[in-house]
Amino acid sequence: MKTQIDSKSLYFENIEDKTIYYSYNTTVAVKTPIETYVCENVWSITTAKHLNRIEELTGSDKEYRMRYKDFRNFCRNNNVNKYYI
């Protein structure tokens, strides 16, 4: 079940050993026990703010955001694809 982080459609959900972060209904970041993977912003200004908030919450660095294509592949290869829209 998704939990809302703020009033602007930012959510997270714990699934197995991962925390999946959503902007609206789109997966935009995944926190594993080892690392946090945040996608570059290819969406809206609001999603850009969500990505910044996720980095603030997880301690990840904006400099290391993944390219959209690489993030999609990461999601597919790590059983996040069923949650990825």
Order of alpha helices (4+ residues) and beta strands (2+ residues): beta-beta-beta-beta-beta-alpha-alpha
